[in-house]
Amino acid sequence: MYQILSKEILNPTVEKMEIKAPYIAKKCKAGQFVMLMVEEDGERIPLTIADHNREKESVTIVYQVVGYTTKLLSTKKQGDKLFALSGPMGKAVKHSKEVKRVLGIAGGVGSAPLLPQIKEYHDLGISCDVIIGGRSSEYILLEKEMKEHSKNLYICTDDGSKGTKGFVTNMLTQLIEQGEKYDEVIAIGPLVMMRAVVNITKELNIKTSVSLNPIMIDGTGMCGGCRLTYDGETKFACVDGPDFDGFKVDFEELISKADMYKEHEAKHICKLDRGGNNE
């Protein structure tokens, strides 16, 4: 169990992996995630279920190689086995029957949690447009898969190396000014990107959901690291989400909390990376 069926390098820092996980593949739905342990003495990390195949009994994850555990995961090859994979966790996305046209917006690895939602809407016969953004062409993720399940796909890059030069919010504004009408917007990516999207859609009263999986840590609500203020109440992204009504999320508080340790993180050298202990 938990054998790696396939592995693909998407760009210098992002990889995709299909893993044998019969029980998770049988139950998982769009919006949910797994807790992964590479080795028995390692840490548990949350990763979005980017896709699943009930016939093959597999789930697909997309991860960015940024820390000790994802670096360790990156060393694994097709045929290798992972120590543990728990899930599905989090609340599945509930789709409204009133929605007839959807716009999905992904920034960076936000394409991974957006894809299953777009696929689900597409399978229900609902028209979907998608905007994918990235720093440059190599950071545009899951383009082929998105194209298969959307009516129109728009690409935005910061440097103009692919698609339209500019941010996803520029394309969102352009589509609205052209007269495009959407019943719902799904925005998934960095906090600042999701906040910028919400600032636009809120003025137009377009229902907008956001995924707060980037702030999750232990995935069970015990650590409190993914605490947020939602409609004036305290919620936890892992057990109450990870998807929320973007209009009710206090993004200023979230971004302020995320920025709190940036200076320390930039200077920190992980002892595990140097082969020592972490005490």
C-alpha positions in Angstrom: 0.0 0.0 0.0 1.0 3.6 -0.7 3.3 2.6 -3.5 4.3 5.4 -5.9 2.7 4.5 -9.3 4.2 7.4 -11.2 6.2 10.6 -10.7 6.5 13.6 -12.9 8.7 16.7 -12.6 6.5 19.7 -13.5 9.2 22.4 -13.1 12.4 22.9 -11.1 10.5 23.1 -7.8 7.2 21.3 -8.3 6.5 17.6 -8.8 3.4 15.4 -9.3 3.0 11.9 -7.8 0.3 9.2 -8.2 0.1 6.9 -5.2 -1.7 3.7 -4.6 -4.3 4.4 -1.8 -7.4 2.3 -2.2 -9.4 3.5 0.8 -8.7 7.2 0.1 -9.4 6.9 -3.6 -12.7 5.2 -2.8 -14.0 8.1 -0.6 -12.2 11.3 -1.6 -14.0 14.3 -3.1 -13.0 17.7 -4.5 -11.6 20.0 -1.8 -10.2 17.3 0.5 -6.5 16.6 1.4 -4.3 13.9 2.8 -1.7 13.7 5.5 1.5 12.2 4.3 4.5 10.6 6.0 7.5 9.7 3.9 9.2 7.6 6.5 8.2 6.3 9.9 10.3 8.8 11.9 9.3 11.7 9.7 6.8 14.5 10.1 3.2 14.5 8.8 2.4 17.2 6.1 -0.9 18.1 4.5 -1.2 17.9 0.7 -4.2 18.5 -1.5 -5.7 15.6 -3.5 -5.2 17.0 -7.0 -6.9 14.0 -8.6 -8.1 10.5 -8.0 -8.8 7.3 -9.9 -11.3 5.0 -8.3 -10.6 2.2 -10.8 -6.8 2.3 -10.2 -7.4 3.0 -6.5 -5.0 5.9 -6.6 -4.7 9.5 -5.6 -2.5 12.2 -7.2 -0.6 14.9 -5.2 1.2 18.0 -6.5 3.9 19.4 -4.1 6.4 22.1 -4.1 9.9 21.1 -2.9 10.6 23.7 -0.3 11.3 22.0 3.1 12.9 18.9 4.6 9.9 16.6 4.1 9.1 17.6 0.5 12.8 17.3 -0.3 12.8 13.8 1.1 9.6 13.0 -0.8 11.4 14.2 -4.0 14.0 11.6 -3.6 11.4 8.8 -3.9 11.0 7.1 -7.3 8.3 5.1 -9.1 7.9 1.8 -7.3 9.0 3.1 -3.9 6.6 3.1 -1.0 5.6 5.8 1.5 5.2 5.0 5.1 1.7 6.5 5.6 -1.1 8.4 3.8 -4.1 9.4 5.9 -7.4 10.7 4.5 -9.5 12.0 3.0 -9.4 14.9 5.4 -11.1 18.3 5.4 -14.6 19.1 4.1 -15.5 18.3 0.6 -16.7 21.2 -1.6 -20.5 21.6 -1.9 -21.5 22.7 -5.3 -24.6 24.9 -5.7 -27.3 23.7 -8.1 -28.0 27.3 -9.0 -24.5 27.8 -10.5 -24.5 27.7 -14.3 -21.1 29.3 -15.1 -17.9 29.2 -13.1 -14.5 31.0 -13.3 -11.6 29.2 -11.7 -8.5 31.2 -10.9 -5.2 29.5 -9.9 -1.9 31.0 -8.9 1.2 28.7 -8.8 0.5 25.4 -7.1 -3.1 26.6 -6.6 -3.8 24.7 -9.8 -3.6 21.4 -7.8 -6.6 22.1 -5.5 -8.5 23.9 -8.3 -8.4 21.1 -10.8 -10.7 18.6 -8.9 -13.3 21.4 -8.4 -13.2 22.3 -12.1 -13.4 18.6 -13.1 -16.4 18.1 -10.9 -18.3 21.1 -12.2 -17.4 20.0 -15.8 -18.8 16.5 -15.1 -22.0 18.1 -13.9 -22.3 19.9 -17.3 -21.5 23.4 -15.9 -19.5 25.7 -18.1 -16.1 26.5 -16.7 -13.5 29.1 -17.6 -10.1 29.0 -16.0 -7.2 31.5 -15.4 -3.8 30.1 -14.5 -1.1 32.4 -13.3 2.6 32.0 -12.7 5.9 33.9 -12.6 6.9 32.5 -16.0 6.0 29.8 -18.4 7.5 27.0 -16.4 5.4 27.8 -13.4 2.1 27.3 -15.3 0.9 24.0 -13.8 -1.6 21.4 -15.0 -2.4 23.4 -18.2 -3.3 20.3 -20.2 -5.6 19.0 -17.5 -7.4 22.3 -17.1 -7.8 22.7 -20.8 -9.6 19.3 -21.0 -12.2 20.4 -18.5 -12.8 24.1 -19.3 -14.4 26.0 -22.0 -11.9 28.8 -22.1 -8.4 28.7 -20.6 -6.4 31.9 -20.0 -2.7 32.0 -19.1 -1.0 34.9 -17.3 2.7 35.2 -16.5 4.5 38.0 -14.7 7.2 38.2 -17.4 5.0 37.6 -20.4 6.8 34.4 -21.4 3.5 32.6 -21.9 0.0 33.9 -22.5 -0.8 37.4 -21.3 1.7 39.4 -19.4 0.3 40.5 -16.0 -1.5 39.1 -13.0 -4.6 36.9 -12.9 -6.5 39.8 -11.5 -5.8 41.8 -14.7 -7.4 39.0 -16.7 -10.3 38.8 -14.3 -11.0 42.5 -14.7 -10.6 42.3 -18.5 -13.1 39.4 -18.7 -15.7 41.3 -16.6 -15.2 44.5 -18.6 -15.8 42.4 -21.8 -19.2 41.5 -20.4 -18.5 37.9 -19.2 -20.9 36.8 -16.5 -20.1 34.3 -13.8 -22.2 32.8 -11.0 -19.2 31.8 -9.0 -15.5 32.4 -8.8 -13.1 29.9 -7.3 -9.7 31.5 -6.3 -6.8 29.3 -5.1 -3.2 30.5 -4.7 -1.1 32.8 -2.5 -3.0 34.7 0.2 -2.3 38.1 -1.5 -3.7 36.7 -4.8 -6.9 35.4 -3.2 -7.4 38.7 -1.4 -6.9 40.7 -4.6 -9.5 38.5 -6.4 -12.0 38.9 -3.5 -11.5 42.7 -3.5 -12.7 42.7 -7.1 -15.5 40.1 -6.9 -17.0 41.5 -3.7 -17.7 44.8 -5.3 -19.6 43.0 -8.0 -21.3 40.6 -5.6 -20.0 37.5 -7.4 -19.9 34.5 -5.1 -16.3 33.7 -4.4 -14.7 30.7 -2.7 -11.1 30.5 -1.6 -9.0 27.6 -0.4 -6.8 28.1 2.7 -4.8 25.0 2.4 -1.5 27.0 2.2 -1.8 27.8 6.0 -2.4 24.3 7.2 0.2 22.5 9.3 -0.9 19.4 11.2 -4.2 18.9 9.5 -6.2 18.0 12.6 -7.0 21.3 14.3 -4.7 20.6 17.2 -1.8 22.8 16.5 -3.8 26.0 15.9 -1.5 27.1 13.1 -4.3 27.5 10.6 -6.5 29.5 12.8 -8.4 32.3 11.0 -11.2 34.8 11.6 -14.2 34.0 9.5 -17.3 36.1 9.7 -16.2 37.3 13.1 -15.6 33.8 14.5 -12.5 31.6 14.9 -12.2 28.8 12.5 -9.5 26.3 11.5 -8.6 25.8 7.8 -8.0 22.0 8.2 -11.2 20.9 10.0 -13.6 23.7 9.0 -12.3 24.0 5.4 -10.1 24.2 3.6 -12.6 26.0 1.3 -14.4 29.1 2.6 -16.6 32.0 1.4 -13.9 34.5 0.4 -16.1 37.5 1.5 -16.0 36.3 5.1 -12.3 35.6 5.5 -10.2 38.2 7.3 -7.3 38.3 4.8 -5.6 41.2 6.5 -5.2 39.2 9.7 -4.0 36.1 7.8 -1.5 37.9 5.7 -0.2 39.7 8.7 0.3 36.4 10.5 2.0 34.8 7.5 4.4 37.8 7.3 5.3 37.7 11.0 8.1 35.1 10.6 9.4 35.9 7.1 12.6 37.5 8.3 13.4 34.6 10.6 12.6 32.0 7.9 14.9 33.7 5.5 17.8 33.4 7.9 17.0 29.9 9.3 19.1 26.9 8.2 17.4 23.6 8.9 19.6 21.3 11.0 18.0 18.4 9.3 19.3 19.6 6.0 22.8 19.7 7.4 22.5 16.1 8.6 22.3 17.0 12.3 19.4 16.7 14.8 16.7 19.2 15.2 17.0 19.8 18.9 
